[in-house]
Amino acid sequence: MYDDHATFTENLFVLVTDGAPNGLFTLLNVRQLSSYNPMPSNVMIVFCVDNTTLMESNVIKVHEMILNISKEFKNKNNLYICIITLEASSRQWSQLRSGFTNTMSDVERFLRNNKPDNIYLSGGIPVGDLLHNALYVNWPFNGDNQTFNKKLVVLITDGVPNGLFSKLVGEDPWAKSKKFREHKITLAVVAVGNGNFGCDAFYSELAKNTGGLYILFVNAQRILQGVIRKAVIRKETFNKAFRLVPREYITISSFIFEEIKKCGNMNQVIELFREVSDKAYYDIIGDKFRF
């Protein structure tokens, strides 16, 4: 996780007065003033939606969530949305992608024409491929300065990630999360449906590796709206906005799974999971995981 760059490194105060010797005055901290940056920032969000059989009963709810989030910010000309959906044919995965838009009708049209697939291929969801395409999507503003170009990718899935409990086919999701961090892109993972402990732990660390968060679907709209609101209105970076999410909405935050942070790729992640499984020495206490 990387820290936000502070605009000022010293405490500097400004005296505001009406000019009269005995007039009223106000002492303002420039650190506080700097947090309300009047310069417009570009907020860009990519929704990566799992559109396969496992999600079928929840796709409409997911679409409604995306629409509700879009509607709240429909008058913000600096908010751009792109949607990537994961589809499946009888033999291979495919992805549909909208272009970036800040027009609500474009978002509605894409989602209305996008129906859930009726096939789920074995081997798990190609999360790495989804993240790869989100990473290299045609971002309308491509600078890495988080003050002015804020990038968020929201992965919404109910599937086991490819490569976690099976041979990795395609792009490495753990390696992609490191690329997200390098390019100042924050990842949020929204879990739909029944949880899987191993997936929960992996997805949680995948998001945290970029400065983002793992969110249960029941809390997702409220959390994402609050985070985006902070980025659009209060000019916070997405990293800082996620750090400000109240703890009562974060049910997975207390996983103690430090070893995964040392992994450089999915092969190392898989070995770590096997080691834990072989030892059969772990406890699940509430929402805590410990070796």
Secondary structure, DSSP 4 states (H G I P E B T S, - for coil): --PPPPS-SS--EEEEE-SSTT--EEEEEHHHHHTS--S--EEEEEEEEE-SGGGGGGHHHHHHHHHHHHHHTTT-TTEEEEEEEEEE-SS-EEEEEPPPB--HHHHHHHHHT----S---TT-B-HHHHHHHHHTS--SS----TTTEEEEEEEEE-SPBTTTSS---SS-HHHHHHHHHHTTEEEEEEE-SS--HHHHHHHHHHHHTTT-EEEEHHHHHHHHHHHHHHHHTS---HHHHHHTS-GGG-SSTT---GGGGG--SHHHHHHHHHHHHHHT--EEETTEEE-
